[in-house]
Amino acid sequence: MRRTAARRIARAGFALLAVALIGVAARSPAAQPDTRIPWIGYLANEPTPDSAPILREGLRERDWVEGQSIKIWYRYVQGKPELYRPHADDLVRLNVAVIVAVGAQAIEAARQATKTVPIVVVSLDDPVAAGLTREPPNPETNLTGLTTFAPELSVRRLDLLRQVVPGLTRAAVLWGSASASAAEDLRATQAAAKARGVELTPVEITAESELRDALSRVGKSRPQGLLVLADAITLAHRQRLATFTSRGKLPAVFPFRDFADAGGLLAYGANWTDVFRQTAELVDRILRGAKPAALGIRRASRFELVVNLRTARALSVKVPSSLLQRADRVIE
């Protein structure tokens, strides 16, 4: 009798303990799904050394360590733009806390996929022309980020071309009309050329399939130099453009250092490292509760000049020592 009663008492005690533990677990933060580490979506055309790695580094400096305090889901389309939208939809289904969208097509796909998940954009376009911001500002927007667009850079690039092509009177400009800011960038380039007595031949690209024909038209115009405007198509085909200018012995100035790394002669544009460090700052502020509308769209503030001396020698172009002294980076 005593043993039976003892067993009953023990079983009752264990039952009460189990109920108590269940109650504690239900109240424990670890049991709540919203306490998991934040997930970040990253949508872009391709991985590059100055983008996601710099973003991770910037987040780590703010105590967001990938695999420990955050998880990043990477989605790349690798030259297949039709994949942007399904990738964006996938990131929304994963319930990410924020999406980093790099480039116009990635941004548009993210905007179509969600109106509520914060989107940090890295854009080549003017934010107003691209519809990323408006006046007065929309207090409900889920967009923030940076733009590398600055039409005044066109003047600087033309002057760089004139320094490596003394007596420049004829130049071609390759531009992609699909870009929201292309027309404004082209107008600024044409105005700079007119003021300097340079005859400018615009060569338009509306789709990737037209690039071969566009390069043929550049060659037929027999320019002394080439200016390439910032655009998703030209950026994606930077290696092809660098090869074209090298084979044609055509001095060219490009909008980003990626082109110089691919073999282009000169590049002048936004410093990608700084752009993605600022992107990390914006992601950090969103993860800590800031609203995209309060952060706005920033313009890149640091620019860099890259000179590829290896290409200069192949083109038999003399780069002035004054230009080399001003360069942020020289590729030997």
Secondary structure, 3 states (H helix, E strand, C coil): CHHHHHHHHHHHHHHHHHHHHHHHHHHCHHHCHHHCCCEEEEEECCCCCCCHHHHHHHHHCCCCCECCCEEEEEEECCCCHHHHHHHHHHHHHCCCCEEEEECHHHHHHHHHHCCCCCEEEEECCCCCCCCCCCCCCCCCCCEEEEECCCCCHHHHHHHHHHHHCCCCCEEEEEEECCCCCHHHHHHHHHHHHHHCCCEEEEEEECCHHHHHHHHHHHHHCCCCEEEECCCHHHHHCHHHHHHHHHHCCCCEEECCHHHHHCCCCEEEEECHHHHHHHHHHHHHHHHCCCCHHHHCEEECCCEEEEEEHHHHHHHCCCCCHHHHHHCCEEEC
